Amino acid sequence: MVDGDGTKVWIGGRIVEAEDAKISVFDHGLLYGDGVFEGMRVYGRAVFRLEDHLRRFEIGARVLGIPLAGGREAIRAIVLETARAYGGDEAYIRLILTRGRGALGVDPTTCENPQTICIVTRIHLYPEDKIARGIDLVTSSLRRPAPDAVDPGVKSLNYLNSVLAKREARLRGADEALILNARGCIAEASVANVFVCRDGVLMTPPPSEGGLPGITRASVLEIGAALGMETRECALGRMDLFSADEVFLTGSGARIVPVASLDGAPLGDPITGGRPITERILKAFAEFVLDHGTPIG
Ligand SMILES: Cc1ncc(COP(=O)(O)O)c(C=O)c1O
């Protein structure tokens, strides 16, 4: 986001320009990461899988015990109104719910007015040439927290684990972090799910391995099955990436991004070097998103 790029923000009950979107320094979303969020995409003037995102948002809010003012109807209206104000065929939407202003100290009962914020803008997670060539991953030294610490299934505003994993990856000259769980199995990347294709089988870890149940992930599993591929949700280790024919990441921000290397070693079939399955899925995904959107009107 840069000022004046057309970014629109719904905050405090109205839509404003980015530079006018302000929040209290006493908001517990800022002070303690106390809140939830969603990242969504607009394709062809329609919000991709809006209801799935709203459901996950609602469940996250329920887990944290933050009421959604006006319920799902009101949130849906905010998202669509802000997307309309932004305009354009494609956009990225960041929907945020914070606990609101409260006293210093983590006690959430001091917060009375949860804040709903919706940002509509553009997002570029990786450089275009990297997306075409494939991004470079490194295995993070940080593990995903166990569900009985901070449940990775809740898309909360507390993203320090992902931020530090990403920082480490960038310091080590890579694009993205591969994050393992406490058992050494793959959880996910910093803000994306991991897929492996081997012998025509499409595999991804189940959410119980510590990754977010991604909506792009679910879509890719659906697309793979529709293309006649065998799909499997199973525990995966680093070894599965080294032995894969193809590896890619999925996410609303990332979309579908091929992975070229892990910890400096090239991934993929050394004989063909191609990515026929990722390409088929990418092509099908481009049509799929246009069939699964809520028009912004
Ligand atoms: C930690 C994490 N994992 C996975 C994903 C991918 O989820 P989705 O496809 O629903 O965007 C995200 C999305 O931002 C994420 O933050």
The ligand as an ORCA input file, in Angstrom:
! r2SCAN-3c Opt
* xyz 0 1
  C      -0.783    -18.987      8.249
  C      -1.547    -19.138      6.974
  N      -1.601    -20.332      6.389
  C      -2.270    -20.528      5.233
  C      -2.910    -19.482      4.602
  C      -3.676    -19.731      3.350
  O      -5.064    -19.673      3.611
  P      -6.108    -19.163      2.538
  O      -5.934    -20.001      1.327
  O      -7.423    -19.350      3.196
  O      -5.797    -17.740      2.271
  C      -2.875    -18.211      5.187
  C      -3.545    -17.106      4.532
  O      -3.234    -15.966      4.679
  C      -2.186    -18.033      6.399
  O      -2.129    -16.842      6.996
*
